[in-house]
Amino acid sequence: MKAMSKLSSDYGAVSKLIARLFPGQVEVALHDLHTGKIAAIEGNISNRAVGDDSLVETEGLEADVDDSDIIGPYAQTNWDGEVLRSFTAVVRDPEGQPSALICVNMRTAAFAAAANLLATFSEFDQTPRSKALFAQDWREAANNLIAETLKERGVTLVSARRDDKVALVAALDKAGILEMRGSSEHAAKALGVSRASIYNLLKDARGGENPAEDQKTTELAQAHA
């Protein structure tokens, strides 16, 4: 039992730490390869106890470990039928021979349930939308265009600089959205600027040195006044 006590002393605190990070979800078992027994177990979810036979197969162990002496992740079936996601770390003696295994077993049911719940919230009804109802929804078109332009430029509205905002207004203008009544207010709110700023950005987008374009921008502003 002396080797078991030393193994528990050396790695017991780390085992407790890992188990406490995920209360009720993670088990850490220390297997003494010299005795073939479980030396310590924390966060017990497998109904095993210290002193139980490890029942681990060490033949071919070296072929399974990676460069960090880790095996996994791999699946195990718990006593209640739940699939556990497991990792094993190999502990070596001074001669480099495997002397113990630290096995971490994680429940998956709770995470799977959470993932399924999140998936239900992200699902969209695939029923075709009413064309008549949404035919005039230029606001959604504007929102989509803003999102696409931001993505193309690799920025967010928070980080957008003036040239980015000029590009956004230019995209809305090109799509004809700024021709719609109320579109300047919508664009201003979306970009976090004043309506006057929208027209200044539009002027830049259209090339402010062109008198004809300047006149079109002025007429657009008056139409929305």
PyMOL CGO cylinders between C-alpha atoms (Angstrom):
from pymol import cmd
from pymol.cgo import CYLINDER

trace = [
    CYLINDER, 0.00, 0.00, 0.00, 3.04, 2.30, 0.32, 0.3, 1, 1, 1, 1, 1, 1,
    CYLINDER, 3.04, 2.30, 0.32, 3.27, 2.88, -3.45, 0.3, 1, 1, 1, 1, 1, 1,
    CYLINDER, 3.27, 2.88, -3.45, -0.45, 3.66, -3.52, 0.3, 1, 1, 1, 1, 1, 1,
    CYLINDER, -0.45, 3.66, -3.52, -0.06, 6.21, -0.72, 0.3, 1, 1, 1, 1, 1, 1,
    CYLINDER, -0.06, 6.21, -0.72, 2.82, 7.94, -2.52, 0.3, 1, 1, 1, 1, 1, 1,
    CYLINDER, 2.82, 7.94, -2.52, 0.84, 8.11, -5.78, 0.3, 1, 1, 1, 1, 1, 1,
    CYLINDER, 0.84, 8.11, -5.78, -2.13, 9.59, -3.95, 0.3, 1, 1, 1, 1, 1, 1,
    CYLINDER, -2.13, 9.59, -3.95, 0.15, 12.04, -2.15, 0.3, 1, 1, 1, 1, 1, 1,
    CYLINDER, 0.15, 12.04, -2.15, 1.86, 13.13, -5.38, 0.3, 1, 1, 1, 1, 1, 1,
    CYLINDER, 1.86, 13.13, -5.38, -1.25, 13.59, -7.50, 0.3, 1, 1, 1, 1, 1, 1,
    CYLINDER, -1.25, 13.59, -7.50, -4.14, 13.77, -5.05, 0.3, 1, 1, 1, 1, 1, 1,
    CYLINDER, -4.14, 13.77, -5.05, -4.33, 17.57, -4.96, 0.3, 1, 1, 1, 1, 1, 1,
    CYLINDER, -4.33, 17.57, -4.96, -4.29, 17.83, -8.75, 0.3, 1, 1, 1, 1, 1, 1,
    CYLINDER, -4.29, 17.83, -8.75, -7.05, 15.20, -8.94, 0.3, 1, 1, 1, 1, 1, 1,
    CYLINDER, -7.05, 15.20, -8.94, -9.19, 17.17, -6.48, 0.3, 1, 1, 1, 1, 1, 1,
    CYLINDER, -9.19, 17.17, -6.48, -8.61, 20.37, -8.45, 0.3, 1, 1, 1, 1, 1, 1,
    CYLINDER, -8.61, 20.37, -8.45, -9.72, 18.84, -11.76, 0.3, 1, 1, 1, 1, 1, 1,
    CYLINDER, -9.72, 18.84, -11.76, -12.80, 17.28, -10.17, 0.3, 1, 1, 1, 1, 1, 1,
    CYLINDER, -12.80, 17.28, -10.17, -13.81, 20.55, -8.49, 0.3, 1, 1, 1, 1, 1, 1,
    CYLINDER, -13.81, 20.55, -8.49, -13.60, 22.47, -11.76, 0.3, 1, 1, 1, 1, 1, 1,
    CYLINDER, -13.60, 22.47, -11.76, -16.59, 20.47, -13.00, 0.3, 1, 1, 1, 1, 1, 1,
    CYLINDER, -16.59, 20.47, -13.00, -18.58, 19.38, -9.93, 0.3, 1, 1, 1, 1, 1, 1,
    CYLINDER, -18.58, 19.38, -9.93, -20.52, 16.19, -10.54, 0.3, 1, 1, 1, 1, 1, 1,
    CYLINDER, -20.52, 16.19, -10.54, -19.37, 16.02, -14.14, 0.3, 1, 1, 1, 1, 1, 1,
    CYLINDER, -19.37, 16.02, -14.14, -15.75, 14.83, -13.97, 0.3, 1, 1, 1, 1, 1, 1,
    CYLINDER, -15.75, 14.83, -13.97, -14.07, 11.91, -12.24, 0.3, 1, 1, 1, 1, 1, 1,
    CYLINDER, -14.07, 11.91, -12.24, -10.31, 11.53, -11.79, 0.3, 1, 1, 1, 1, 1, 1,
    CYLINDER, -10.31, 11.53, -11.79, -8.96, 8.07, -11.04, 0.3, 1, 1, 1, 1, 1, 1,
    CYLINDER, -8.96, 8.07, -11.04, -5.33, 7.23, -10.19, 0.3, 1, 1, 1, 1, 1, 1,
    CYLINDER, -5.33, 7.23, -10.19, -4.31, 3.72, -11.19, 0.3, 1, 1, 1, 1, 1, 1,
    CYLINDER, -4.31, 3.72, -11.19, -1.18, 2.16, -9.68, 0.3, 1, 1, 1, 1, 1, 1,
    CYLINDER, -1.18, 2.16, -9.68, 0.29, -0.11, -12.34, 0.3, 1, 1, 1, 1, 1, 1,
    CYLINDER, 0.29, -0.11, -12.34, 2.57, -1.84, -9.80, 0.3, 1, 1, 1, 1, 1, 1,
    CYLINDER, 2.57, -1.84, -9.80, -0.36, -3.08, -7.72, 0.3, 1, 1, 1, 1, 1, 1,
    CYLINDER, -0.36, -3.08, -7.72, -3.07, -3.07, -10.36, 0.3, 1, 1, 1, 1, 1, 1,
    CYLINDER, -3.07, -3.07, -10.36, -5.31, -1.17, -7.93, 0.3, 1, 1, 1, 1, 1, 1,
    CYLINDER, -5.31, -1.17, -7.93, -7.07, 2.21, -7.86, 0.3, 1, 1, 1, 1, 1, 1,
    CYLINDER, -7.07, 2.21, -7.86, -4.91, 4.38, -5.63, 0.3, 1, 1, 1, 1, 1, 1,
    CYLINDER, -4.91, 4.38, -5.63, -7.26, 7.38, -5.44, 0.3, 1, 1, 1, 1, 1, 1,
    CYLINDER, -7.26, 7.38, -5.44, -10.49, 8.58, -6.99, 0.3, 1, 1, 1, 1, 1, 1,
    CYLINDER, -10.49, 8.58, -6.99, -12.09, 12.04, -6.94, 0.3, 1, 1, 1, 1, 1, 1,
    CYLINDER, -12.09, 12.04, -6.94, -15.54, 13.12, -8.16, 0.3, 1, 1, 1, 1, 1, 1,
    CYLINDER, -15.54, 13.12, -8.16, -16.64, 9.50, -8.25, 0.3, 1, 1, 1, 1, 1, 1,
    CYLINDER, -16.64, 9.50, -8.25, -19.20, 8.85, -10.99, 0.3, 1, 1, 1, 1, 1, 1,
    CYLINDER, -19.20, 8.85, -10.99, -18.25, 5.27, -11.83, 0.3, 1, 1, 1, 1, 1, 1,
    CYLINDER, -18.25, 5.27, -11.83, -19.19, 3.63, -8.51, 0.3, 1, 1, 1, 1, 1, 1,
    CYLINDER, -19.19, 3.63, -8.51, -15.61, 2.41, -7.98, 0.3, 1, 1, 1, 1, 1, 1,
    CYLINDER, -15.61, 2.41, -7.98, -13.55, 2.75, -4.81, 0.3, 1, 1, 1, 1, 1, 1,
    CYLINDER, -13.55, 2.75, -4.81, -9.94, 3.02, -3.69, 0.3, 1, 1, 1, 1, 1, 1,
    CYLINDER, -9.94, 3.02, -3.69, -8.43, -0.47, -3.60, 0.3, 1, 1, 1, 1, 1, 1,
    CYLINDER, -8.43, -0.47, -3.60, -10.63, -1.82, -6.40, 0.3, 1, 1, 1, 1, 1, 1,
    CYLINDER, -10.63, -1.82, -6.40, -8.86, -3.64, -9.20, 0.3, 1, 1, 1, 1, 1, 1,
    CYLINDER, -8.86, -3.64, -9.20, -7.95, -1.18, -11.95, 0.3, 1, 1, 1, 1, 1, 1,
    CYLINDER, -7.95, -1.18, -11.95, -8.87, -3.64, -14.71, 0.3, 1, 1, 1, 1, 1, 1,
    CYLINDER, -8.87, -3.64, -14.71, -6.78, -1.62, -17.17, 0.3, 1, 1, 1, 1, 1, 1,
    CYLINDER, -6.78, -1.62, -17.17, -4.94, -3.25, -20.04, 0.3, 1, 1, 1, 1, 1, 1,
    CYLINDER, -4.94, -3.25, -20.04, -1.36, -2.02, -20.28, 0.3, 1, 1, 1, 1, 1, 1,
    CYLINDER, -1.36, -2.02, -20.28, -0.27, -4.21, -23.16, 0.3, 1, 1, 1, 1, 1, 1,
    CYLINDER, -0.27, -4.21, -23.16, 0.36, -2.00, -26.18, 0.3, 1, 1, 1, 1, 1, 1,
    CYLINDER, 0.36, -2.00, -26.18, 0.21, 1.12, -23.98, 0.3, 1, 1, 1, 1, 1, 1,
    CYLINDER, 0.21, 1.12, -23.98, 3.22, 2.71, -25.65, 0.3, 1, 1, 1, 1, 1, 1,
    CYLINDER, 3.22, 2.71, -25.65, 1.53, 2.53, -29.05, 0.3, 1, 1, 1, 1, 1, 1,
    CYLINDER, 1.53, 2.53, -29.05, -1.47, 4.53, -27.81, 0.3, 1, 1, 1, 1, 1, 1,
    CYLINDER, -1.47, 4.53, -27.81, 0.21, 7.50, -26.13, 0.3, 1, 1, 1, 1, 1, 1,
    CYLINDER, 0.21, 7.50, -26.13, 1.05, 10.71, -27.96, 0.3, 1, 1, 1, 1, 1, 1,
    CYLINDER, 1.05, 10.71, -27.96, 4.20, 12.82, -27.57, 0.3, 1, 1, 1, 1, 1, 1,
    CYLINDER, 4.20, 12.82, -27.57, 2.84, 14.21, -24.29, 0.3, 1, 1, 1, 1, 1, 1,
    CYLINDER, 2.84, 14.21, -24.29, 2.10, 10.75, -22.84, 0.3, 1, 1, 1, 1, 1, 1,
    CYLINDER, 2.10, 10.75, -22.84, -1.62, 11.38, -23.25, 0.3, 1, 1, 1, 1, 1, 1,
    CYLINDER, -1.62, 11.38, -23.25, -4.20, 8.92, -24.54, 0.3, 1, 1, 1, 1, 1, 1,
    CYLINDER, -4.20, 8.92, -24.54, -7.55, 10.23, -25.78, 0.3, 1, 1, 1, 1, 1, 1,
    CYLINDER, -7.55, 10.23, -25.78, -10.09, 11.44, -26.01, 0.3, 1, 1, 1, 1, 1, 1,
    CYLINDER, -10.09, 11.44, -26.01, -11.82, 8.08, -26.14, 0.3, 1, 1, 1, 1, 1, 1,
    CYLINDER, -11.82, 8.08, -26.14, -15.30, 6.87, -25.21, 0.3, 1, 1, 1, 1, 1, 1,
    CYLINDER, -15.30, 6.87, -25.21, -16.24, 4.67, -22.29, 0.3, 1, 1, 1, 1, 1, 1,
    CYLINDER, -16.24, 4.67, -22.29, -19.64, 3.43, -21.17, 0.3, 1, 1, 1, 1, 1, 1,
    CYLINDER, -19.64, 3.43, -21.17, -20.44, 4.12, -17.52, 0.3, 1, 1, 1, 1, 1, 1,
    CYLINDER, -20.44, 4.12, -17.52, -22.38, 1.78, -15.21, 0.3, 1, 1, 1, 1, 1, 1,
    CYLINDER, -22.38, 1.78, -15.21, -25.62, 3.66, -16.00, 0.3, 1, 1, 1, 1, 1, 1,
    CYLINDER, -25.62, 3.66, -16.00, -25.14, 3.46, -19.75, 0.3, 1, 1, 1, 1, 1, 1,
    CYLINDER, -25.14, 3.46, -19.75, -23.97, 7.04, -20.17, 0.3, 1, 1, 1, 1, 1, 1,
    CYLINDER, -23.97, 7.04, -20.17, -21.07, 7.55, -22.55, 0.3, 1, 1, 1, 1, 1, 1,
    CYLINDER, -21.07, 7.55, -22.55, -18.07, 9.16, -20.89, 0.3, 1, 1, 1, 1, 1, 1,
    CYLINDER, -18.07, 9.16, -20.89, -15.41, 11.22, -22.68, 0.3, 1, 1, 1, 1, 1, 1,
    CYLINDER, -15.41, 11.22, -22.68, -12.10, 10.10, -21.28, 0.3, 1, 1, 1, 1, 1, 1,
    CYLINDER, -12.10, 10.10, -21.28, -8.42, 11.01, -21.28, 0.3, 1, 1, 1, 1, 1, 1,
    CYLINDER, -8.42, 11.01, -21.28, -5.49, 9.16, -19.71, 0.3, 1, 1, 1, 1, 1, 1,
    CYLINDER, -5.49, 9.16, -19.71, -2.08, 10.52, -18.75, 0.3, 1, 1, 1, 1, 1, 1,
    CYLINDER, -2.08, 10.52, -18.75, 0.80, 8.10, -18.25, 0.3, 1, 1, 1, 1, 1, 1,
    CYLINDER, 0.80, 8.10, -18.25, 3.03, 8.60, -15.21, 0.3, 1, 1, 1, 1, 1, 1,
    CYLINDER, 3.03, 8.60, -15.21, 6.55, 7.21, -15.61, 0.3, 1, 1, 1, 1, 1, 1,
    CYLINDER, 6.55, 7.21, -15.61, 9.19, 6.19, -13.08, 0.3, 1, 1, 1, 1, 1, 1,
    CYLINDER, 9.19, 6.19, -13.08, 12.78, 7.50, -13.16, 0.3, 1, 1, 1, 1, 1, 1,
    CYLINDER, 12.78, 7.50, -13.16, 13.69, 4.77, -15.66, 0.3, 1, 1, 1, 1, 1, 1,
    CYLINDER, 13.69, 4.77, -15.66, 10.96, 5.95, -18.02, 0.3, 1, 1, 1, 1, 1, 1,
    CYLINDER, 10.96, 5.95, -18.02, 8.67, 2.99, -17.45, 0.3, 1, 1, 1, 1, 1, 1,
    CYLINDER, 8.67, 2.99, -17.45, 4.89, 3.47, -16.94, 0.3, 1, 1, 1, 1, 1, 1,
    CYLINDER, 4.89, 3.47, -16.94, 4.14, 3.34, -13.22, 0.3, 1, 1, 1, 1, 1, 1,
    CYLINDER, 4.14, 3.34, -13.22, 0.67, 4.85, -12.99, 0.3, 1, 1, 1, 1, 1, 1,
    CYLINDER, 0.67, 4.85, -12.99, -2.24, 6.20, -15.00, 0.3, 1, 1, 1, 1, 1, 1,
    CYLINDER, -2.24, 6.20, -15.00, -4.26, 9.34, -14.32, 0.3, 1, 1, 1, 1, 1, 1,
    CYLINDER, -4.26, 9.34, -14.32, -7.66, 8.87, -15.93, 0.3, 1, 1, 1, 1, 1, 1,
    CYLINDER, -7.66, 8.87, -15.93, -10.11, 11.73, -16.34, 0.3, 1, 1, 1, 1, 1, 1,
    CYLINDER, -10.11, 11.73, -16.34, -13.68, 10.74, -17.20, 0.3, 1, 1, 1, 1, 1, 1,
    CYLINDER, -13.68, 10.74, -17.20, -16.25, 13.37, -18.13, 0.3, 1, 1, 1, 1, 1, 1,
    CYLINDER, -16.25, 13.37, -18.13, -20.00, 12.98, -18.34, 0.3, 1, 1, 1, 1, 1, 1,
    CYLINDER, -20.00, 12.98, -18.34, -21.48, 13.93, -21.72, 0.3, 1, 1, 1, 1, 1, 1,
    CYLINDER, -21.48, 13.93, -21.72, -25.24, 13.78, -21.14, 0.3, 1, 1, 1, 1, 1, 1,
    CYLINDER, -25.24, 13.78, -21.14, -25.57, 17.28, -19.65, 0.3, 1, 1, 1, 1, 1, 1,
    CYLINDER, -25.57, 17.28, -19.65, -23.44, 18.84, -22.38, 0.3, 1, 1, 1, 1, 1, 1,
    CYLINDER, -23.44, 18.84, -22.38, -25.35, 16.98, -25.09, 0.3, 1, 1, 1, 1, 1, 1,
    CYLINDER, -25.35, 16.98, -25.09, -28.65, 18.17, -23.63, 0.3, 1, 1, 1, 1, 1, 1,
    CYLINDER, -28.65, 18.17, -23.63, -27.38, 21.75, -23.51, 0.3, 1, 1, 1, 1, 1, 1,
    CYLINDER, -27.38, 21.75, -23.51, -26.18, 21.50, -27.11, 0.3, 1, 1, 1, 1, 1, 1,
    CYLINDER, -26.18, 21.50, -27.11, -29.56, 20.16, -28.22, 0.3, 1, 1, 1, 1, 1, 1,
    CYLINDER, -29.56, 20.16, -28.22, -31.33, 22.97, -26.38, 0.3, 1, 1, 1, 1, 1, 1,
    CYLINDER, -31.33, 22.97, -26.38, -29.16, 25.60, -28.04, 0.3, 1, 1, 1, 1, 1, 1,
    CYLINDER, -29.16, 25.60, -28.04, -29.76, 23.94, -31.40, 0.3, 1, 1, 1, 1, 1, 1,
    CYLINDER, -29.76, 23.94, -31.40, -33.52, 24.28, -30.99, 0.3, 1, 1, 1, 1, 1, 1,
    CYLINDER, -33.52, 24.28, -30.99, -33.14, 28.02, -30.37, 0.3, 1, 1, 1, 1, 1, 1,
    CYLINDER, -33.14, 28.02, -30.37, -31.02, 28.44, -33.49, 0.3, 1, 1, 1, 1, 1, 1,
    CYLINDER, -31.02, 28.44, -33.49, -33.38, 26.52, -35.79, 0.3, 1, 1, 1, 1, 1, 1,
    CYLINDER, -33.38, 26.52, -35.79, -35.51, 28.56, -38.16, 0.3, 1, 1, 1, 1, 1, 1,
    CYLINDER, -35.51, 28.56, -38.16, -38.88, 27.73, -39.63, 0.3, 1, 1, 1, 1, 1, 1,
    CYLINDER, -38.88, 27.73, -39.63, -38.21, 26.78, -43.22, 0.3, 1, 1, 1, 1, 1, 1,
    CYLINDER, -38.21, 26.78, -43.22, -41.75, 27.64, -44.35, 0.3, 1, 1, 1, 1, 1, 1,
    CYLINDER, -41.75, 27.64, -44.35, -41.49, 30.08, -47.29, 0.3, 1, 1, 1, 1, 1, 1,
    CYLINDER, -41.49, 30.08, -47.29, -42.25, 33.63, -46.23, 0.3, 1, 1, 1, 1, 1, 1,
    CYLINDER, -42.25, 33.63, -46.23, -45.17, 35.48, -47.71, 0.3, 1, 1, 1, 1, 1, 1,
    CYLINDER, -45.17, 35.48, -47.71, -43.84, 37.46, -50.67, 0.3, 1, 1, 1, 1, 1, 1,
    CYLINDER, -43.84, 37.46, -50.67, -46.69, 39.93, -50.35, 0.3, 1, 1, 1, 1, 1, 1,
    CYLINDER, -46.69, 39.93, -50.35, -45.99, 40.52, -46.66, 0.3, 1, 1, 1, 1, 1, 1,
    CYLINDER, -45.99, 40.52, -46.66, -42.26, 41.13, -47.07, 0.3, 1, 1, 1, 1, 1, 1,
    CYLINDER, -42.26, 41.13, -47.07, -42.08, 42.56, -50.56, 0.3, 1, 1, 1, 1, 1, 1,
    CYLINDER, -42.08, 42.56, -50.56, -41.61, 46.10, -49.25, 0.3, 1, 1, 1, 1, 1, 1,
    CYLINDER, -41.61, 46.10, -49.25, -39.37, 45.21, -46.31, 0.3, 1, 1, 1, 1, 1, 1,
    CYLINDER, -39.37, 45.21, -46.31, -36.42, 47.37, -47.35, 0.3, 1, 1, 1, 1, 1, 1,
    CYLINDER, -36.42, 47.37, -47.35, -35.32, 47.51, -43.71, 0.3, 1, 1, 1, 1, 1, 1,
    CYLINDER, -35.32, 47.51, -43.71, -34.41, 43.83, -43.69, 0.3, 1, 1, 1, 1, 1, 1,
    CYLINDER, -34.41, 43.83, -43.69, -32.64, 44.28, -47.00, 0.3, 1, 1, 1, 1, 1, 1,
    CYLINDER, -32.64, 44.28, -47.00, -30.70, 47.19, -45.50, 0.3, 1, 1, 1, 1, 1, 1,
    CYLINDER, -30.70, 47.19, -45.50, -29.78, 45.17, -42.42, 0.3, 1, 1, 1, 1, 1, 1,
    CYLINDER, -29.78, 45.17, -42.42, -28.58, 42.25, -44.55, 0.3, 1, 1, 1, 1, 1, 1,
    CYLINDER, -28.58, 42.25, -44.55, -26.57, 44.56, -46.77, 0.3, 1, 1, 1, 1, 1, 1,
    CYLINDER, -26.57, 44.56, -46.77, -24.93, 46.25, -43.78, 0.3, 1, 1, 1, 1, 1, 1,
    CYLINDER, -24.93, 46.25, -43.78, -24.04, 42.85, -42.28, 0.3, 1, 1, 1, 1, 1, 1,
    CYLINDER, -24.04, 42.85, -42.28, -22.61, 41.62, -45.58, 0.3, 1, 1, 1, 1, 1, 1,
    CYLINDER, -22.61, 41.62, -45.58, -20.56, 44.77, -46.12, 0.3, 1, 1, 1, 1, 1, 1,
    CYLINDER, -20.56, 44.77, -46.12, -19.15, 44.66, -42.59, 0.3, 1, 1, 1, 1, 1, 1,
    CYLINDER, -19.15, 44.66, -42.59, -18.20, 41.03, -43.08, 0.3, 1, 1, 1, 1, 1, 1,
    CYLINDER, -18.20, 41.03, -43.08, -16.51, 41.77, -46.40, 0.3, 1, 1, 1, 1, 1, 1,
    CYLINDER, -16.51, 41.77, -46.40, -14.47, 44.55, -44.80, 0.3, 1, 1, 1, 1, 1, 1,
    CYLINDER, -14.47, 44.55, -44.80, -13.67, 42.49, -41.73, 0.3, 1, 1, 1, 1, 1, 1,
    CYLINDER, -13.67, 42.49, -41.73, -14.99, 45.03, -39.21, 0.3, 1, 1, 1, 1, 1, 1,
    CYLINDER, -14.99, 45.03, -39.21, -17.88, 45.49, -36.81, 0.3, 1, 1, 1, 1, 1, 1,
    CYLINDER, -17.88, 45.49, -36.81, -20.09, 48.53, -36.37, 0.3, 1, 1, 1, 1, 1, 1,
    CYLINDER, -20.09, 48.53, -36.37, -18.20, 49.32, -33.18, 0.3, 1, 1, 1, 1, 1, 1,
    CYLINDER, -18.20, 49.32, -33.18, -14.81, 49.23, -34.88, 0.3, 1, 1, 1, 1, 1, 1,
    CYLINDER, -14.81, 49.23, -34.88, -15.93, 50.74, -38.20, 0.3, 1, 1, 1, 1, 1, 1,
    CYLINDER, -15.93, 50.74, -38.20, -13.92, 53.80, -39.28, 0.3, 1, 1, 1, 1, 1, 1,
    CYLINDER, -13.92, 53.80, -39.28, -15.17, 56.59, -41.52, 0.3, 1, 1, 1, 1, 1, 1,
    CYLINDER, -15.17, 56.59, -41.52, -14.09, 54.86, -44.72, 0.3, 1, 1, 1, 1, 1, 1,
    CYLINDER, -14.09, 54.86, -44.72, -15.99, 51.76, -43.61, 0.3, 1, 1, 1, 1, 1, 1,
    CYLINDER, -15.99, 51.76, -43.61, -19.11, 53.84, -43.01, 0.3, 1, 1, 1, 1, 1, 1,
    CYLINDER, -19.11, 53.84, -43.01, -18.70, 55.49, -46.41, 0.3, 1, 1, 1, 1, 1, 1,
    CYLINDER, -18.70, 55.49, -46.41, -18.62, 51.98, -47.91, 0.3, 1, 1, 1, 1, 1, 1,
    CYLINDER, -18.62, 51.98, -47.91, -21.76, 51.02, -45.99, 0.3, 1, 1, 1, 1, 1, 1,
    CYLINDER, -21.76, 51.02, -45.99, -23.66, 54.06, -47.19, 0.3, 1, 1, 1, 1, 1, 1,
    CYLINDER, -23.66, 54.06, -47.19, -22.37, 53.48, -50.71, 0.3, 1, 1, 1, 1, 1, 1,
    CYLINDER, -22.37, 53.48, -50.71, -23.73, 49.92, -50.64, 0.3, 1, 1, 1, 1, 1, 1,
    CYLINDER, -23.73, 49.92, -50.64, -27.14, 51.14, -49.42, 0.3, 1, 1, 1, 1, 1, 1,
    CYLINDER, -27.14, 51.14, -49.42, -27.16, 53.84, -52.07, 0.3, 1, 1, 1, 1, 1, 1,
    CYLINDER, -27.16, 53.84, -52.07, -26.22, 51.44, -54.86, 0.3, 1, 1, 1, 1, 1, 1,
    CYLINDER, -26.22, 51.44, -54.86, -29.03, 49.08, -53.82, 0.3, 1, 1, 1, 1, 1, 1,
    CYLINDER, -29.03, 49.08, -53.82, -31.52, 51.95, -54.01, 0.3, 1, 1, 1, 1, 1, 1,
    CYLINDER, -31.52, 51.95, -54.01, -32.41, 51.62, -50.36, 0.3, 1, 1, 1, 1, 1, 1,
    CYLINDER, -32.41, 51.62, -50.36, -31.70, 55.28, -49.61, 0.3, 1, 1, 1, 1, 1, 1,
    CYLINDER, -31.70, 55.28, -49.61, -34.48, 56.16, -52.03, 0.3, 1, 1, 1, 1, 1, 1,
    CYLINDER, -34.48, 56.16, -52.03, -37.03, 54.76, -49.57, 0.3, 1, 1, 1, 1, 1, 1,
    CYLINDER, -37.03, 54.76, -49.57, -38.81, 57.09, -47.18, 0.3, 1, 1, 1, 1, 1, 1,
    CYLINDER, -38.81, 57.09, -47.18, -37.42, 56.76, -43.68, 0.3, 1, 1, 1, 1, 1, 1,
    CYLINDER, -37.42, 56.76, -43.68, -34.29, 55.02, -44.90, 0.3, 1, 1, 1, 1, 1, 1,
    CYLINDER, -34.29, 55.02, -44.90, -31.93, 57.78, -43.75, 0.3, 1, 1, 1, 1, 1, 1,
    CYLINDER, -31.93, 57.78, -43.75, -33.23, 57.52, -40.18, 0.3, 1, 1, 1, 1, 1, 1,
    CYLINDER, -33.23, 57.52, -40.18, -32.87, 53.75, -40.30, 0.3, 1, 1, 1, 1, 1, 1,
    CYLINDER, -32.87, 53.75, -40.30, -29.34, 53.98, -41.66, 0.3, 1, 1, 1, 1, 1, 1,
    CYLINDER, -29.34, 53.98, -41.66, -28.40, 56.59, -39.07, 0.3, 1, 1, 1, 1, 1, 1,
    CYLINDER, -28.40, 56.59, -39.07, -29.57, 54.38, -36.20, 0.3, 1, 1, 1, 1, 1, 1,
    CYLINDER, -29.57, 54.38, -36.20, -27.87, 51.32, -37.68, 0.3, 1, 1, 1, 1, 1, 1,
    CYLINDER, -27.87, 51.32, -37.68, -24.53, 53.11, -38.08, 0.3, 1, 1, 1, 1, 1, 1,
    CYLINDER, -24.53, 53.11, -38.08, -24.81, 55.04, -34.82, 0.3, 1, 1, 1, 1, 1, 1,
    CYLINDER, -24.81, 55.04, -34.82, -24.58, 58.46, -36.46, 0.3, 1, 1, 1, 1, 1, 1,
    CYLINDER, -24.58, 58.46, -36.46, -26.87, 61.41, -37.08, 0.3, 1, 1, 1, 1, 1, 1,
    CYLINDER, -26.87, 61.41, -37.08, -29.01, 61.72, -40.18, 0.3, 1, 1, 1, 1, 1, 1,
    CYLINDER, -29.01, 61.72, -40.18, -26.91, 64.69, -41.25, 0.3, 1, 1, 1, 1, 1, 1,
    CYLINDER, -26.91, 64.69, -41.25, -23.85, 62.45, -41.07, 0.3, 1, 1, 1, 1, 1, 1,
    CYLINDER, -23.85, 62.45, -41.07, -25.55, 59.96, -43.38, 0.3, 1, 1, 1, 1, 1, 1,
    CYLINDER, -25.55, 59.96, -43.38, -25.80, 62.65, -46.06, 0.3, 1, 1, 1, 1, 1, 1,
    CYLINDER, -25.80, 62.65, -46.06, -22.18, 63.66, -45.53, 0.3, 1, 1, 1, 1, 1, 1,
    CYLINDER, -22.18, 63.66, -45.53, -21.14, 60.03, -45.89, 0.3, 1, 1, 1, 1, 1, 1,
    CYLINDER, -21.14, 60.03, -45.89, -23.35, 59.73, -48.95, 0.3, 1, 1, 1, 1, 1, 1,
    CYLINDER, -23.35, 59.73, -48.95, -21.69, 62.79, -50.45, 0.3, 1, 1, 1, 1, 1, 1,
    CYLINDER, -21.69, 62.79, -50.45, -18.30, 61.15, -50.02, 0.3, 1, 1, 1, 1, 1, 1,
    CYLINDER, -18.30, 61.15, -50.02, -19.62, 57.86, -51.37, 0.3, 1, 1, 1, 1, 1, 1,
    CYLINDER, -19.62, 57.86, -51.37, -20.88, 59.56, -54.50, 0.3, 1, 1, 1, 1, 1, 1,
    CYLINDER, -20.88, 59.56, -54.50, -17.71, 61.59, -55.00, 0.3, 1, 1, 1, 1, 1, 1,
    CYLINDER, -17.71, 61.59, -55.00, -18.29, 65.03, -53.54, 0.3, 1, 1, 1, 1, 1, 1,
    CYLINDER, -18.29, 65.03, -53.54, -16.51, 66.85, -56.35, 0.3, 1, 1, 1, 1, 1, 1,
    CYLINDER, -16.51, 66.85, -56.35, -19.20, 65.97, -58.88, 0.3, 1, 1, 1, 1, 1, 1,
    CYLINDER, -19.20, 65.97, -58.88, -21.79, 68.82, -58.96, 0.3, 1, 1, 1, 1, 1, 1,
    CYLINDER, -21.79, 68.82, -58.96, -24.46, 66.54, -60.39, 0.3, 1, 1, 1, 1, 1, 1,
    CYLINDER, -24.46, 66.54, -60.39, -23.97, 64.01, -57.64, 0.3, 1, 1, 1, 1, 1, 1,
    CYLINDER, -23.97, 64.01, -57.64, -23.94, 66.78, -55.03, 0.3, 1, 1, 1, 1, 1, 1,
    CYLINDER, -23.94, 66.78, -55.03, -27.30, 67.99, -56.36, 0.3, 1, 1, 1, 1, 1, 1,
    CYLINDER, -27.30, 67.99, -56.36, -28.73, 64.44, -56.18, 0.3, 1, 1, 1, 1, 1, 1,
    CYLINDER, -28.73, 64.44, -56.18, -27.58, 64.14, -52.57, 0.3, 1, 1, 1, 1, 1, 1,
    CYLINDER, -27.58, 64.14, -52.57, -29.20, 67.48, -51.71, 0.3, 1, 1, 1, 1, 1, 1,
    CYLINDER, -29.20, 67.48, -51.71, -32.45, 66.45, -53.36, 0.3, 1, 1, 1, 1, 1, 1,
    CYLINDER, -32.45, 66.45, -53.36, -32.42, 63.16, -51.47, 0.3, 1, 1, 1, 1, 1, 1,
    CYLINDER, -32.42, 63.16, -51.47, -31.92, 64.96, -48.16, 0.3, 1, 1, 1, 1, 1, 1,
    CYLINDER, -31.92, 64.96, -48.16, -34.79, 67.34, -48.93, 0.3, 1, 1, 1, 1, 1, 1,
    CYLINDER, -34.79, 67.34, -48.93, -37.05, 64.43, -49.85, 0.3, 1, 1, 1, 1, 1, 1,
    CYLINDER, -37.05, 64.43, -49.85, -36.46, 62.89, -46.42, 0.3, 1, 1, 1, 1, 1, 1,
    CYLINDER, -36.46, 62.89, -46.42, -36.77, 66.16, -44.52, 0.3, 1, 1, 1, 1, 1, 1,
]
cmd.load_cgo(trace, "trace")
